[in-house]
Amino acid sequence: MGITQTDLFTQAQNDIALSAKAFAHPARIAIIQYLLRSDTCINGDLVQELGLAQPTISQHLRELKEIGIIQGTIEGSRVNYCINQNKWAEIKAQFNDMFNRLSVPSPEECC
């Protein structure tokens, strides 16, 4: 989405699109699923778990962190990541609100 075109949409639409972009790569989904299972992890754990190169994982972690889905703390030379529970709840509410708007009782009644 071009920078000049985002102003054509509401803030809520832009927020959902940014969240959807974070979920648009299987490596990011795998990272999120791993973090959800373990609550926290060390960057190196993801290399073993996913089998991807460290720079690739770092790039995906950076994108997830920029959008706020994950947060990290530095402990010595390690960075521990976890799901940002507040942002997770916000994204969940946004998608639930959108998905729950479908009120068609049965597929036969559509178009």
Residue pairs with C-beta under 8 A, 6 or more apart in sequence:
1 17
6 14
9 17
12 94
15 94
16 94
16 95
16 98
18 67
19 67
19 69
19 91
19 94
19 95
21 67
22 28
22 63
22 64
22 67
22 69
23 29
23 32
25 60
27 50
27 52
27 56
27 57
27 60
28 60
28 63
28 64
30 49
30 50
31 46
31 50
31 57
31 60
31 61
31 64
31 70
32 64
32 69
32 70
32 83
34 41
34 45
34 46
34 49
34 50
35 41
35 70
35 81
35 82
35 83
36 83
38 45
39 82
39 83
40 80
40 81
40 82
41 80
41 81
41 82
42 78
42 79
42 80
43 54
43 57
43 58
43 61
43 78
43 79
43 81
44 54
44 78
46 52
46 57
46 61
47 53
47 54
47 57
50 57
61 70
61 72
61 81
64 70
65 71
65 72
65 81
67 87
68 84
68 87
69 83
69 84
69 87
69 88
69 91
70 81
70 82
70 83
70 84
71 81
71 82
71 83
71 84
72 79
72 80
72 81
72 82
73 79
73 80
104 110
